[in-house]
Amino acid sequence: MSNLNFNNKNINNVIKEFLERELNKIGDLKYSYIIMKKNHPSCFFYISNYPEKWAEIYKKNAYQYIDPVIINSLNDILPFSWNENIIINSNIKLKEVFKIAKKYHIISGHTFILHDQNNNLATLSILIDSFNEFEIKTKINNNKDRLQMLLMLTHKKLISAYKEISKKNNKNAKIFSCRENEILYWVTMGKTYSEISIILGIKTGTIKFHMSNVIKKLGVCNAKQAIRISTELKLVESVIT
């Protein structure tokens, strides 16, 4: 899952339909569902039935980096209610998110949290509308276990779908050139650049050049991350010697 950007429209529409169908069984609720790679926040998934303009602003400005609700969720595992006071309680000075959210009547809510084994944070937030605050709070309080389970089921569906499409893409397309694959193979076998240069009969500078290309193709920061992702996703083909 490390190299996925949650940008498959078909999968996202299926997840949205499932989530809204299940939420409608509880009531007419306004929600947002967010998944974010904790070590790579730009890898981000967001669906909601909040005003579309707000969703556009949120994604365009990458508010996941400064959203007090997300920041609080990163440091907790239990569901929590929130309003403007979360800024004060979390010692967060950035008020931009709530300042703009107010224009779209997004002032308070209740957020459920999930941290998974792939280093993802997932949240399901239910908006508490000031016009029917008591009714919504009652629905949330009466269905806390159900809403937490819905977050878990939705998350599992989405992650499983993206894993499946990743497997298909890996089978249908070769990401690396033959030389890049050779170098990656020997690196994963524990060989140093000097040893690989002897095995392949090329200079260590050439090896570094190809590894740089591998890093760019995977969109990671360094060779260590490239090796880990290539191994996890089984992108490296065995080299016949």
N, C-alpha and C positions, 0 to 999 in steps of 0.2 A: 504493500500500500504506500510505500514511501514516495513513489514517483507519480502518484495519481493526483489530479487536480479537481476531481468531482465535477467534471464539465460535460458529462454525457446527458443530453437533454431527455432521452427516452427513459433512462434510469431515474433521473430526478423527477420526472413527471409521475412515474409509477409510485415513487416514495411519497410524493406530495398527495396523490390521490388516496393512498393507503392511510396516511397520517390523518388527513381531514375526514375520511370516512369513520375512523375510530374515534376521533375527537367529537364528531357530531353525535355519537351515541351518548356522550356525557352532556353535551349542550352546545349552544352557539358560542364558541370560544374563539377569541383572537389569540393567535399563537405565533411563535417564531422557533424554528428548529435550526440549530447551528452545529456544524462539525468543523474543528480546526486542528491541524497538526501542531502539537505544542512546541515542537522544535523547528517548525517551518510555517508560521502563521499565514503566509500568503497562500498556502494550500488550504482552501477555505470553502465551505459549502453552506448556503443560506437559503431557506425557504420559509415563507410566512404568508399569512393573510392580512398582515398589517397593510396600511396604504402603500400602493405600488411606488409612489414617489419617495417615500421614506426608505423602502428597500433599495431603490436605485441609489439614493444618497449614501446609504450605509455601505453598500458594496463599492461604489465609485471612490469613496474616501477611505476605504479600508478601516472602518471604525472598529473592527475586531481588535486592533492593536491598542485602542484606548477606551473601549467600552467597559465601564466599571462593573457591569454584570458579568462580562466574560472574565475580567481580571479577578473578580471575587471567586468565580467558579473554578479558575485554575488552582486556587489555594484551598478549595473545600471539596467535600464529597457529599454533603447533605443538602437537600433542597432548602431554599431560603426565599423569603419575601423581600422585595426591594422597592425603593422610591428614591427621591433625590438625596435622602440622607445617606445612601450607600457611598456617595462621594466623600462625605465627611468621615464616615466610619472606616473607610478604606484608606484614608489619607491621600486620596487622589485629587489632584488640583485641576485636572482636565475636565471642564464642564461642558465641552463642546457637544458631546453626544446628547446629553439630556436637554441642553438648550434648544437644539434643533428638534429633538424628539417631541418636545412639548407642543410644537406647532401641529403635530399629528396626533395629539392626545395620548401619547405613549409616556405615561408618568409613573405608573407603578405596576408591579406584576409579581409572579411567583415562578421561580426557576428550578427545574430538576436537572441533576448533573450526572454525567457518566464519564469515567476515565477508562479507556480500554487498553489492551496489551500492545497495541500498535502505536501507542503514544498519541492517541487522538483524544481531544476533549469534545464531548457532545452535550448540548444543552437543549432542553425543551422549556420555553418560557410561555406562560399564560398571562396575557394582559388583563389587568384589573381595571375595568372601565369605571370612571367615577359616577356614571349615570345609573349603573346597576351593580355597584360595588358589593353590597351584601350578598346578592344572588351568586355572583361569580366566586366570591370567597367561600361560600357554602359549598359550591360544586367542587372547588379545589380541595377543601378540607375533607369532603366525603369521598374523594376519589384519588387521594395521594398515592396509594399503592398502585392503583390502576394506571395513573399517569406516569409513574416511574417505570412500570413494566412496559408501557407503550413506548417510552423513550428507548428502552433496551431492545425491544422488538424491531422498532424502526431502524435503529442503528445497525442491528444485525443484518437486516434486509439490505440496507444500503452498502455496507462493507462487503457482504457476500456477493452482491451484484457486480461491484467494481473489481473484486478479485477474479470473478469468472471472466469478465471482459478482458482483464489483464492477461489471463492465461491464453485466451483466444488470440489476442494481439501478438503475444510473444511467439505463438506457433506460426502465425501467418507472416511475420516480418522479422528480418534480421536487423537488429539495431546497429551492430558493430561490423566494421570491415573485417576481412580475414586476419589481417595483421593485428588489429585491435583485439580481436578475440584471442589470438595466440598469446599476446602479452598478458591479457587478463587471466587467461587459463593458468599460465605459469606463476603469476602473482598469487592467485588463489591456492596454488600448490605450495606456497611458501617460499618461492624463489625470489632472490634479490634482483635488482635491476642489473647488477654486474653479472650474475649467473645467467639471467635471461639473455643478455647480450652475447654471451658465449654460445648458449643453446641455439639462438636464432641467427647468429652471425651478423648482428647489427650493433650500432653504437648505443651507449646508454642515453645519449642526447635524443636519438630517434625514439627510444622507448618512452622517454618523458614527453616527447611531442605527441605520440599516440595516446598516452594516458591523459594528456590535456584535452584531447578531442573526446575521449570517453567521458570525462568529467562534464564537458559542455553538453554532450548528448543526453546525459542523465539529469542535468540541471542541478547538480550537487556542488558542494564547496571544495572538496578535496578528494584525493585518491582513496583514502580510507573509506569515505562514504560511498564512493563509486564501487569499490570492491564488495562492501557489505550489501548494497542494493542488488548488484549483479548476482551475488550468491543467493540472496533471499528469493529473488524472482526467477532464478535459474535461467539467466540470460546468456551464460557462457557455455559454449559448446566444447566438448572434449576434443583435445588435439591428439591426432594419431601420430606417434613418433616412429 
